[in-house]
């Protein structure tokens, strides 16, 4: 049964459907340069202009966010955009330290919420798969995939833990991971995509973890089945308003570890210097 699930999962996420899409994609130097510019340019903003972000710009950012990778295409998250000064003032009391001032200043605050009961999305996802001609076995087995990998419920977590312990010496099986960890991973990918999409539109962002989740969830009527891993402030850079504010809002890229500290070739700890030699 487990092997059948794994084979079916390949058709939902990373299988023939995505492979066909990849074969149609052709890269160009212009595309690479654009992507490199967006990735290298993004830093955590220190301030935002009061200029509102047009709704059509936000709409495009959100549509691009929809393309974020997602396990089994479950997309187990919600994103609430808080835009009016009154609403931002209301959620400011949920924020810690300097984050309160940030949500008051930024014209858009994106609150990302992770779904801790992703199985409730299964019927909707199955319907979408059916309309897009996915294989019948992938559609029918989706509830099993989600419970096995997302670990929702004590029974699923217990079964997966036992299977992992007993079967891992014999063959590859899913690791036992709490639902909150699985949903947070999916939501973080979406939030990251949101930030890069915003950057491509000339917006600047700042992800924040310092907040009182219970207060924030209550302020935005977020159901209890959701947990909030991240809040992102978003808007145009403050220095666009006046030249005087440029020095206070423009942020230089933060330093990063050496590539060899994080990336390895073949095995953990194996040098990857060959990837980074100058051509």
Backbone torsions as a table, in degrees:
resi	resn	phi	psi	omega
1	UNK	NA	-44.1	-177.9
2	UNK	-62.2	-41.5	-179.7
3	UNK	-66.7	-36.4	176.5
4	UNK	-62.6	-40.6	178.4
5	UNK	-62.2	-43.7	-178.2
6	UNK	-65.1	-38.7	178.3
7	UNK	-66.5	-41.3	179.0
8	UNK	-66.1	-36.5	-179.2
9	UNK	-61.1	-33.2	179.3
10	UNK	-61.3	-29.1	179.7
11	UNK	-80.7	-20.0	178.9
12	UNK	-87.3	-40.5	-174.0
13	UNK	-135.5	105.5	175.6
14	UNK	90.1	9.3	-178.3
15	UNK	-94.7	-151.9	-175.0
16	UNK	-57.3	-34.5	-178.3
17	UNK	-62.6	-47.9	180.0
18	UNK	-72.3	-33.1	179.1
19	UNK	-62.5	-40.8	178.6
20	UNK	-63.1	-39.9	178.0
21	UNK	-63.1	-42.2	-178.9
22	UNK	-63.1	-36.4	-178.9
23	UNK	-67.4	-25.7	-179.7
24	UNK	-81.5	-15.6	-175.2
25	UNK	-84.8	133.2	175.5
26	UNK	-126.4	133.2	-176.8
27	UNK	-92.7	158.1	174.7
28	UNK	-136.0	160.2	178.2
29	UNK	-60.9	-35.3	-179.8
30	UNK	-63.8	-42.7	178.3
31	UNK	-63.0	-42.6	-179.3
32	UNK	-64.4	-42.8	179.9
33	UNK	-64.7	-39.3	178.1
34	UNK	-63.2	-46.4	179.7
35	UNK	-63.6	-43.3	-179.9
36	UNK	-60.4	-40.8	-179.8
37	UNK	-63.9	-44.6	-178.8
38	UNK	-63.9	-45.5	-177.8
39	UNK	-66.5	-41.5	-176.6
40	UNK	-75.6	-28.0	-174.8
41	UNK	-77.6	-30.1	-172.9
42	UNK	-70.0	126.1	172.0
43	UNK	-135.6	167.4	176.9
44	UNK	-75.1	119.1	-174.8
45	UNK	-68.4	150.2	176.2
46	UNK	-102.9	-15.3	-179.3
47	UNK	-165.7	163.6	-177.0
48	UNK	-135.8	147.2	173.9
49	UNK	-72.3	156.9	178.1
50	UNK	-76.6	-9.3	179.9
51	UNK	-56.8	125.8	179.4
52	UNK	-69.6	152.2	176.7
53	UNK	-90.2	121.2	-178.7
54	UNK	-57.2	146.9	-177.6
55	UNK	-64.3	-32.9	-180.0
56	UNK	-69.0	-29.6	175.6
57	UNK	-69.1	-46.4	177.4
58	UNK	-60.8	-38.4	178.7
59	UNK	-60.7	-41.3	179.6
60	UNK	-69.6	-39.8	176.9
61	UNK	-58.7	-43.1	-178.6
62	UNK	-69.9	-36.8	177.6
63	UNK	-65.7	-37.3	175.8
64	UNK	-68.0	-35.7	177.3
65	UNK	-61.5	-34.0	177.8
66	UNK	-57.8	-25.0	-177.9
67	UNK	-83.0	3.0	178.2
68	UNK	-59.7	138.4	175.9
69	UNK	-56.3	145.8	-177.2
70	UNK	-151.4	131.1	179.6
71	UNK	-58.4	122.2	-178.0
72	UNK	58.1	18.8	-179.4
73	UNK	58.5	28.3	-176.2
74	UNK	-75.5	-26.4	179.2
75	UNK	47.7	58.6	-173.0
76	UNK	-83.0	62.5	-179.6
77	UNK	-152.7	167.5	170.5
78	UNK	-135.9	153.3	179.4
79	UNK	-133.5	122.1	179.2
80	UNK	-107.3	123.0	176.5
81	UNK	-93.6	119.6	-179.9
82	UNK	-103.8	117.4	-168.8
83	UNK	-123.0	-36.1	-175.6
84	UNK	-74.1	148.4	178.1
85	UNK	-56.4	-36.6	-179.5
86	UNK	-64.9	-43.6	-179.8
87	UNK	-68.9	-37.2	179.2
88	UNK	-69.6	-34.5	174.8
89	UNK	-64.1	-37.0	-177.3
90	UNK	-67.9	-37.7	-179.4
91	UNK	-85.5	-12.3	-178.9
92	UNK	-60.4	-31.1	-179.5
93	UNK	-69.4	-12.5	177.4
94	UNK	-88.8	-11.3	-173.3
95	UNK	-93.6	151.6	-178.1
96	UNK	-98.9	143.4	173.4
97	UNK	50.2	-131.1	-175.8
98	UNK	-68.8	-11.8	-180.0
99	UNK	-66.1	-25.8	178.1
100	UNK	-63.0	-45.3	178.7
101	UNK	-66.1	-33.9	-178.5
102	UNK	-66.3	-43.8	-179.2
103	UNK	-70.6	-23.1	175.2
104	UNK	-73.7	-33.9	-176.3
105	UNK	-84.5	-44.3	-176.2
106	UNK	-65.3	131.8	-178.4
107	UNK	-70.7	-17.9	178.7
108	UNK	-134.5	130.6	174.7
109	UNK	-123.8	116.5	-179.4
110	UNK	-97.6	117.8	178.8
111	UNK	-102.8	114.5	-178.7
112	UNK	-95.8	127.5	-178.3
113	UNK	-120.9	130.9	-178.5
114	UNK	-94.8	133.2	-179.7
115	UNK	-80.2	119.0	-179.9
116	UNK	-92.6	1.2	175.1
117	UNK	-129.0	61.2	-173.7
118	UNK	-62.4	-21.1	-179.4
119	UNK	-62.0	-23.5	178.8
120	UNK	-68.7	-15.1	177.8
121	UNK	-87.5	-13.4	-171.7
122	UNK	-54.7	-49.5	-178.8
123	UNK	-57.0	-40.3	-179.9
124	UNK	-67.0	-42.2	178.9
125	UNK	-66.4	-39.7	177.3
126	UNK	-61.1	-41.3	178.4
127	UNK	-62.4	-41.8	177.7
128	UNK	-63.9	-42.0	178.5
129	UNK	-62.8	-41.6	-179.9
130	UNK	-61.8	-43.9	-179.3
131	UNK	-66.1	-23.4	-178.6
132	UNK	-105.0	20.3	170.7
133	UNK	61.2	39.6	172.9
134	UNK	-73.1	155.1	178.5
135	UNK	-58.7	143.7	-176.6
136	UNK	-60.2	-38.4	-177.4
137	UNK	-68.2	-34.1	177.3
138	UNK	-66.3	-39.6	178.9
139	UNK	-66.1	-47.6	-175.8
140	UNK	-68.6	-31.9	-177.1
141	UNK	-90.5	-1.4	-177.9
142	UNK	-55.0	-43.4	177.9
143	UNK	-57.0	-36.9	178.7
144	UNK	-68.1	-41.8	179.2
145	UNK	-59.4	-47.3	-174.8
146	UNK	-65.0	-45.1	-179.4
147	UNK	-66.8	-34.8	-178.9
148	UNK	-71.8	-43.9	-174.6
149	UNK	-89.7	-35.4	-179.6
150	UNK	-83.4	-18.5	174.7
151	UNK	66.7	28.4	-177.2
152	UNK	-70.8	131.4	178.1
153	UNK	89.2	149.8	-178.5
154	UNK	-64.3	-36.3	-178.7
155	UNK	-65.7	-47.0	-179.9
156	UNK	-62.1	-42.0	179.4
157	UNK	-63.3	-42.7	179.5
158	UNK	-65.3	-44.6	179.9
159	UNK	-62.4	-44.9	-178.2
160	UNK	-65.6	-37.1	178.4
161	UNK	-64.1	-42.9	179.2
162	UNK	-65.5	-46.1	-179.9
163	UNK	-60.6	-43.4	-179.2
164	UNK	-62.2	-42.4	-178.5
165	UNK	-67.1	-43.1	-174.8
166	UNK	-80.3	-37.5	-170.9
167	UNK	-94.9	-23.2	-174.7
168	UNK	-55.5	-38.5	177.4
169	UNK	-64.1	-19.3	-174.9
170	UNK	-101.1	-39.4	-179.2
171	UNK	-157.5	163.4	-178.2
172	UNK	-69.7	131.0	177.9
173	UNK	-137.3	159.4	179.1
174	UNK	-62.9	141.0	175.5
175	UNK	-75.9	155.2	178.8
176	UNK	-81.1	115.0	-177.5
177	UNK	-130.7	133.4	177.8
178	UNK	-61.3	150.5	-179.7
179	UNK	-57.6	-40.0	-177.5
180	UNK	-63.0	-35.8	178.1
181	UNK	-67.1	-42.6	179.9
182	UNK	-63.6	-47.8	-177.6
183	UNK	-69.2	-35.3	176.5
184	UNK	-63.4	-39.8	177.8
185	UNK	-59.2	-48.5	-178.2
186	UNK	-62.9	-41.5	-177.5
187	UNK	-69.5	-37.6	178.9
188	UNK	-64.1	-36.9	177.0
189	UNK	-63.2	-43.3	179.0
190	UNK	-64.3	-42.2	-179.8
191	UNK	-64.6	-38.3	177.3
192	UNK	-65.2	-42.8	176.9
193	UNK	-60.6	-41.7	177.1
194	UNK	-56.5	-45.5	-176.8
195	UNK	-66.5	-40.0	178.9
196	UNK	-72.0	-35.8	175.9
197	UNK	-64.1	-40.4	177.2
198	UNK	-63.1	-42.0	178.9
199	UNK	-60.1	-39.6	179.6
200	UNK	-63.4	-24.3	177.9
201	UNK	-92.3	8.6	179.7
202	UNK	82.5	13.1	177.5
203	UNK	-93.3	159.0	176.1
204	UNK	-120.9	150.4	-172.5
205	UNK	-133.7	164.8	173.2
206	UNK	-149.4	112.9	175.6
207	UNK	-78.2	143.2	-176.6
208	UNK	-137.1	140.9	176.4
209	UNK	-113.8	-8.8	-175.7
210	UNK	-87.0	93.6	178.7
211	UNK	-160.8	161.8	175.2
212	UNK	-90.3	105.0	-173.3
213	UNK	-61.7	-41.1	-177.9
214	UNK	-61.8	-45.1	178.3
215	UNK	-64.3	-43.5	-176.9
216	UNK	-65.5	-42.8	178.7
217	UNK	-62.3	-40.7	179.3
218	UNK	-66.1	-41.6	-177.6
219	UNK	-64.0	-29.7	-176.0
220	UNK	-107.8	9.9	178.9
221	UNK	57.8	36.3	179.6
222	UNK	-80.4	126.3	-178.6
223	UNK	-59.6	156.4	-176.7
224	UNK	-66.2	-19.7	-179.9
225	UNK	-72.2	-6.4	179.5
226	UNK	-106.4	148.2	172.2
227	UNK	-124.9	150.4	-172.4
228	UNK	-107.3	106.9	178.7
229	UNK	-85.5	-22.9	-169.4
230	UNK	-158.8	144.0	171.9
231	UNK	-123.1	135.1	-176.1
232	UNK	-122.8	118.9	172.3
233	UNK	-82.0	143.2	-172.6
234	UNK	-148.6	143.4	176.4
235	UNK	170.4	-177.6	176.7
236	UNK	-76.8	150.7	-177.1
237	UNK	-63.8	142.8	-175.7
238	UNK	-61.3	-32.6	-175.0
239	UNK	-67.8	-11.0	176.8
240	UNK	-73.6	-18.4	-179.9
241	UNK	-73.6	-55.9	179.5
242	UNK	-143.3	153.8	178.9
243	UNK	-65.2	-27.3	-176.8
244	UNK	-65.8	-26.2	-176.0
245	UNK	-92.2	-3.3	-174.5
246	UNK	-61.3	-41.4	-175.2
247	UNK	-68.1	-22.5	-177.4
248	UNK	-91.1	-16.8	-173.0
249	UNK	-113.2	-25.4	-177.4
250	UNK	-76.6	130.1	-177.1
251	UNK	-114.4	131.8	174.7
252	UNK	-75.9	151.4	176.9
253	UNK	-56.7	136.0	178.9
254	UNK	-72.5	151.5	178.9
255	UNK	-66.1	153.4	178.7
256	UNK	-127.0	156.4	174.8
257	UNK	-62.4	161.4	175.1
258	UNK	-66.1	143.8	178.4
259	UNK	-52.1	-36.2	-178.1
260	UNK	-67.4	-16.4	177.0
261	UNK	-76.5	-22.7	-171.9
262	UNK	-117.9	-29.5	-173.4
263	UNK	-111.9	135.2	-177.1
264	UNK	-128.9	157.4	-176.0
265	UNK	-111.3	107.8	174.4
266	UNK	90.4	-49.8	179.7
267	UNK	-141.2	156.3	177.2
268	UNK	-58.4	129.3	178.6
269	UNK	90.1	-11.6	-179.9
270	UNK	-75.9	131.2	-174.5
271	UNK	-56.5	143.4	178.0
272	UNK	-118.8	21.9	-174.8
273	UNK	-58.1	-29.7	-176.8
274	UNK	-61.0	-28.1	-179.2
275	UNK	-70.6	-22.6	-168.6
276	UNK	-115.5	14.8	176.1
277	UNK	-73.1	141.3	178.5
278	UNK	-66.8	139.2	-179.7
279	UNK	-78.5	NA	NA
